[in-house]
Amino acid sequence: MNQLDFPIISLVTFFPLVGAITVMLISKERKDALRTAALVVSLIEFIISLPVLIYFKSGTHGMQFVENVPWVKSLGISYFMGIDGISLWIVILTTFLTPVCILSSWNYIQKWVKEYMVCMLLLETAMLGALVSLDLVLFYVFWELMLIPMYMLIGVWGGPRRIYAALKFFLYTAAGSVFMLLAIIFLYYYNHKVTGVYTFNLLELYNLNIPVSVQFWLCVAFFLSFAIKVPMFPLHTWLPDAHVEAPTAGSVILAGVLLKMGTYGFLRFAIPLFPYATHQFTPVIAALSVIGIIYGAMVAMVQPDIKKLVAYSSVSHLGYVMLGIFAFNIQGIEGGLYQMLNHGISTGALFLLVGMLYERRHTRLIKDFGGIAKVMPVFATFFMIITLSSVAVPGTNGFVGEFMILVGAFRSYPVFAVIAVSGAILGAMYMLWMYQRVMFCPLDKPENQKLKDINAREIITLLPLVILVFVMGFFPGLFLRKMDATVEHFLENYNKRYEMYAQQETAEQLEAKIAAVVSERSEAPRLQGGASR
Amino acid sequence: MFDYVWLIPVFPAIGVLINGFLGKRIEKFNKSIVHWVACGAVGLSFLVTCIIFFQMLGLEPEHRFYEFTCFNWISGGVLQTYVAYQIDPLSMLMCMFVTGVGFLIHVYSIGYMAHDEGRYYRFFTYLNLFMFSMINLILANNFLLMFLGWEGVGMCSYLLIGFWFSEEANAVAGKKAFITNRVGDFFFIVGMLVLFCGLGEHGVWSFQFSRVFPNVHLLSPNTVTLVCLLFFAGCTAKSAQIPLYIWLPDAMAGPTPVSALIHAATMVTSGVYMVARSNILYSLSPFAMGVVAVVGALTALFAASIGLAQNDIKKVLAYSTVSQLGYMFLGLGVGAYAAGMFHVLTHSFFKALLFMGAGSVIHAMSGEQDMRLMGGLRKKTPITFITMFIATLAIAGIPGLSGFFSKDEILWQAYSSPHGHFLLWLTGAVAAGMTAFYMFRLIFMTFYNENRAPEDVQHHIHESPKAMTVPLMVLAVLSVIGGYLGVPHALGGSNRFHKFLDPVMGMGPDKIFQKAAGGSLHHVAEGSHVAAHHPSLFMEYLLMAVSVAIALIGIYIAYVMYVKKRDLPEKLAEKFRLLHRMLFNKWYVDELYTLVIIRPFHGISNFFWKIIDVIMIDGMVNGVARVVGWGSSVLRLIQSGYVQCYAVSIIFGTVALLVYYFLKIAG
C-alpha cells in the first residue's frame, strides 16, 4: 500500500477528530482538564505526523503513503489520499501550529472551553483532510468542513464585530466554493463523456484533455474559489475583518494554514487541471499578486490597529507566494512553498504576540502603547526577532522564501519582480514603524507601566517558532530538498501539457482559418453576384 | 590554517549565543564575564585573522586566493548558493582592521557602557552580532552571503542606534537608518538579480565572485553599466552618499562606541569594499565610474559644507565621515581602487579615534554633546586631547600622518588618472580645506579657551578610565604610522599597499578580455598598475603642495575664528545669514524628503485604505448583501400567509398564462 504498510494518513487526519470526541466526554466544568486534553491530543497528533516527514522519500515525485479505497462506487467517489512534496510541509505545519494555538488560548478562552477545543480539533481534521485528499469530492467535503469550525471560532469567541466578520468570511469563501463545485461536477460529467468512466480521482482527471474554451471557464471557477481564500487583491477585504475579530488562535490558524489552502489549491488543482487556461491567465495573476504586495503593504502602514496591520501584511506576503508560484520555475515555486511555511510561522507568531499584548491591555490600538520594551524585555526580544523575520532580514526564514521568489519572478517577469522587491522596503517601513510606536519611545501611559512580562507558558508557545525562524533561515536545504522532485515533475508536467494544448490550439486555429478561407472562396462569387444585382 | 577561516565569524556568533541567552543571568552574577565573553570572541577572531593573514603573506602573490565552503545555503534548480568564505588580499585586509579596530572598540565599550545597568549584556550581544555580520560581509565569496552581512550590519545598526529607545528621537533615528538602508538594499537585490540572470543567459548561474568576475565580459555593456549603477545605488545608502546619506547624521543618537565602530570605521565602508570587490565590473563601465566619482566628489564637498556649521560634536564627526566616504568613492570612481581602500584603512584608524575621543569628551562632560558648552578640556583630559589632536592632524592631511598619504593619493589620481578630471581634483581639494577647518574648529571649541559648561558639570570633568584611554592611544599610534604602508613612489616609497592588493585590483578591462582570450591569470596580474600612465612628477609635487597649503589655510582660519577673534563667527553668521541658516539646517534635505516623498506616500496609503478598501470594495460587497437583503424583504411581502392573496395570485397567474397562449396561437 505505501512505504509504511500502515494507513498513516488516515490516522493523522482523523486522530484529532477522535480527540475531539474524547474531549466531548470530559465534563464542561473541568476547564483545565479540557485544555490539557486538547493539548495532549494535538501534541500526540504532531508526533504521529512526524513519521510522514521521516519516511517521506525525497527522490520521487509521486504521491506517497497513498490510500485508495472506493467509497461510493456507483458515483466513482473514492477515499483517495496521498502526500507529495507540495503538501508535505503544509501538513506538518498544520500539526505543528495546532498545539501552539491551543497553548496560546489557555487563558484567553474562558467561555465554552469545551466547544472551543472541539472546534480547534475538528478544524485540524478538516484542514489535514483537505491537504491530503486526491479525490475531488473528498477534497470538497473537507474544504467546506473547514468553514464551519472557523465560522464558529470567529462568530462565538470573536471580538465585538464578530458576527459581521464571521458572516463575511463565510459568504466570501462559500461564494467561491460554489463555483468550484459546479466546475467539479462539470469535470466529472465531461470525463465520463470522453473516457466513459465516472471518477473524481484527481490524478486521472489531470490527464483529461479539455477543450480550450471550456477550460477557460472551469479555470475561472477554480481560480475564483482559491483566490478568495489566498486572498488576492481585490478579493481580500474579508481577511482584515476576520483577523481582527477572531480570537488569537483563530487568527494564527487562519493565517498559518487556512490561507495556504488557497495557494495550495492553485498548485494541486487549478494549475495542473487547466494548464492552458492557467498559462493565459498568468500575466493577470502575476500583476494582481504584485498589486497585492504593494497595496497590502501600503494599507498596512496606515492601520491604527496592530492586528489589522498584521492582517494586511498577510495580503502582501501572500502576494509574494502567488508571484512565486506563477513564475513557473523551480525557484519561484519552491520559494512560494517556502514562503507559505514562513508566513505560517512568522505571521502566526505575530498574531500570538499581538494576542499576548491584547490579553494584558485589552486594546490593540498602536497609540495606546509605547515604551513596552522597557517593562516587557523578553517579549520585546521575541517580537523583534519575529518582526525581522517578517521583513525578511537575511538569516531568517523570510529572506530565503522572498529571495527565491524574487529570483524566480525575475526570470519570468523582470518588471514585476523589481516592483515586488520594493515591497521589501515597504515591509520594513510598516513593521518597524509599528514596532517603534508600540515597543520603543517613552513609557508614558500609566496603564502600560505595570504590564507583566510574558510567562513560561507564553515563552514555550513562542520558542519553537523562533527556533524555526533561524533554522529555516540558515538551513533551508532541509526543507527544500523534500520538495525538489515533486516541483520538478510539476513543472515538467505543466510545460508538457501546455505545449500539447498549444499545439492543439494552433492546429484548431489553422483548421478554422482554412475553413474560413475555403468558405470565403466559395462564398465570394455569390457575394459579388449579390453586389452586382 | 586556511580551512579554519570559518572560525572568524563563528567566534562572535558564539558570543551572541552566550550573551543573548544567558546574558541576563551572567550580568546579575558578574558583569565582567559579559564583556570578557564579548571581547574575547572578537579578540579570538582577530587572532585567527592575523594568523591567516600572515600565512597568506608567506605565499606568492598569485597564490593568495583560497575558498572555503561551509554548506549549501539557498538552492533550487539553477540557483545554488553556499555559505562560503574567500581568503584573498582584499578580504583579509578588511578583516584585519575590522576585527582589530572592532576589538579595540569592544574594549572601549567596557568603560563607556559601565553605567548602563541591566542592559549591559544586550549591548555586547548586539556588538557581537554586528561583528558576525560584518565579517560575513567581508569574507563572503559570493554576493548573496555578502548580502546577508550587508543587511545584517544594517539591522545591528538599527538595534544599536535605538539602544536607548526610551527617547523617541533615538528610536526614530534607528528606524530611519534601517529604512534608508533598505532602500539601498532594494537596489542591491535588483542588481544581484540582473547580474545573476544576465550571466545565466550565458550559462553561468552563479553569485560566486570567482565565477562571476571572470565571466563579466559575456555581459552586454549596458547590462554591466546597469548592474554597476544599481550596486552603487546600494552603496549610497550603506556608505552614506548623496542622496541617501540622510540616516548617518541621525545615527549619532546611538552610544558613542557604536558610532565609532559602525558609523565610522567599519559598516559605512562596506560600500567602498563592495565597489572595490566588483572593480572588474566597474572597469568595464566608464559611465558608472564617472557617476561614482562625481557623486563621491559632490558628497565630499556637500557634507563638509554642512560640517562647517554644526555644534554637536558627534554631528560634526558624522558629516566628516560622510565627506571622507565621498573621498573614497572619488578614488574608486577614477579607477584608483587601491587608493580608495587605502583611505578606508587610514580613515578607520583616525575616525574611530576621533569618535572614541569624542565619546571620552562626552563622558567627561556628563553626557553633554554641544561644543558651545565645552572648552578648555586640554588640561583636564590630556590623553584624550593629545590623541584627538593627532587624529585631527591626520584627517586634515598634514604631511607625515596617515591621512595625508591616502587622501593625497586619491586627489592625485582624481587629477591624473585616465578617468580623472581637474574639476574632480578641485572639488576634493576644496573639501579638504573645509575638513581642516571644521576639524580644528572642533578641537579649538572643545579643548581650548575657557570651559563654558555649568558649574556642576565642570566639577565632574575627569579623564576617562584605562579601558577607554588605552584604545585611544593604540589608535593614535596607528593613525600616525598607518600611512607608511603606502608611501607613493613620488615620495620615495614603493607603495607596498598597492602591490599587496594587485591580485584583486589588477584586473583591468583589457586583462579581462585578454584572459577571456586565453591568457593566464597571473600573467595578467603582473604588469597591471605599472601600466598606469605617469604624468609629470612635478605636477604631483605641485598638487601635493597646493592641497597641503589649502589645509593649512583652513586650520589658520579656524584658529583665527575660534581662538583669536571669537566674535568673528557670529559676525559672519549675521552677514551671511541665509548661507549660515542653510548650512546649519543641513540644506533642508530632510524636510524636502518629508515633503516630497513621505507625506504623499502616507496620503496614497490612506486613500487606498479608506477609499478603495473600505468604500469601494467593501461598499460593493456590502452593497450586494444589502441588495439581496432588500430583495428578500420585498419577496417576503408576498408570503403573507393569507389564503385569499394566494387565491388571487393563482387566478391572475392563470389568466396571464392563458392570455399568453392565446396571443401565441393568434400570432
Chai-1 contact restraints between the chains, C-beta under 6 A:
chainA,res_idxA,chainB,res_idxB,connection_type,confidence,min_distance_angstrom,max_distance_angstrom,comment,restraint_id
A,P234,B,I617,contact,1.0,0.0,6.0,A-B,restraint_1
A,T237,B,I617,contact,1.0,0.0,6.0,A-B,restraint_2
A,T237,B,D618,contact,1.0,0.0,6.0,A-B,restraint_3
A,Y295,B,F608,contact,1.0,0.0,6.0,A-B,restraint_4
A,M298,B,S605,contact,1.0,0.0,6.0,A-B,restraint_5
A,M298,B,F608,contact,1.0,0.0,6.0,A-B,restraint_6
A,V299,B,F608,contact,1.0,0.0,6.0,A-B,restraint_7
A,V299,B,W609,contact,1.0,0.0,6.0,A-B,restraint_8
A,M301,B,S605,contact,1.0,0.0,6.0,A-B,restraint_9
A,V302,B,S605,contact,1.0,0.0,6.0,A-B,restraint_10
A,V302,B,N606,contact,1.0,0.0,6.0,A-B,restraint_11
A,V302,B,W609,contact,1.0,0.0,6.0,A-B,restraint_12
A,I330,B,G76,contact,1.0,0.0,6.0,A-B,restraint_13
A,I330,B,G77,contact,1.0,0.0,6.0,A-B,restraint_14
A,Q331,B,G76,contact,1.0,0.0,6.0,A-B,restraint_15
A,Q331,B,G77,contact,1.0,0.0,6.0,A-B,restraint_16
A,Q331,B,L79,contact,1.0,0.0,6.0,A-B,restraint_17
A,E334,B,G76,contact,1.0,0.0,6.0,A-B,restraint_18
A,V393,B,E151,contact,1.0,0.0,6.0,A-B,restraint_19
A,V393,B,M155,contact,1.0,0.0,6.0,A-B,restraint_20
A,P394,B,L148,contact,1.0,0.0,6.0,A-B,restraint_21
A,P394,B,E151,contact,1.0,0.0,6.0,A-B,restraint_22
A,G395,B,L148,contact,1.0,0.0,6.0,A-B,restraint_23
A,V400,B,I74,contact,1.0,0.0,6.0,A-B,restraint_24
A,M404,B,G76,contact,1.0,0.0,6.0,A-B,restraint_25
A,V407,B,L79,contact,1.0,0.0,6.0,A-B,restraint_26
A,F410,B,L193,contact,1.0,0.0,6.0,A-B,restraint_27
A,F410,B,C197,contact,1.0,0.0,6.0,A-B,restraint_28
A,R411,B,C197,contact,1.0,0.0,6.0,A-B,restraint_29
A,V418,B,V190,contact,1.0,0.0,6.0,A-B,restraint_30
A,V421,B,F186,contact,1.0,0.0,6.0,A-B,restraint_31
A,V421,B,I189,contact,1.0,0.0,6.0,A-B,restraint_32
A,V421,B,V190,contact,1.0,0.0,6.0,A-B,restraint_33
A,S422,B,F186,contact,1.0,0.0,6.0,A-B,restraint_34
A,I425,B,R182,contact,1.0,0.0,6.0,A-B,restraint_35
A,I425,B,V183,contact,1.0,0.0,6.0,A-B,restraint_36
A,I425,B,F186,contact,1.0,0.0,6.0,A-B,restraint_37
A,A428,B,I179,contact,1.0,0.0,6.0,A-B,restraint_38
A,A428,B,R182,contact,1.0,0.0,6.0,A-B,restraint_39
A,M429,B,I179,contact,1.0,0.0,6.0,A-B,restraint_40
A,L432,B,K175,contact,1.0,0.0,6.0,A-B,restraint_41
A,L432,B,F178,contact,1.0,0.0,6.0,A-B,restraint_42
A,Q436,B,A171,contact,1.0,0.0,6.0,A-B,restraint_43
A,Q436,B,K175,contact,1.0,0.0,6.0,A-B,restraint_44
A,F440,B,F165,contact,1.0,0.0,6.0,A-B,restraint_45
A,F440,B,A171,contact,1.0,0.0,6.0,A-B,restraint_46
A,C441,B,E168,contact,1.0,0.0,6.0,A-B,restraint_47
A,C441,B,A171,contact,1.0,0.0,6.0,A-B,restraint_48
A,P442,B,S166,contact,1.0,0.0,6.0,A-B,restraint_49
A,P476,B,I74,contact,1.0,0.0,6.0,A-B,restraint_50
A,G477,B,N72,contact,1.0,0.0,6.0,A-B,restraint_51
A,L480,B,G76,contact,1.0,0.0,6.0,A-B,restraint_52
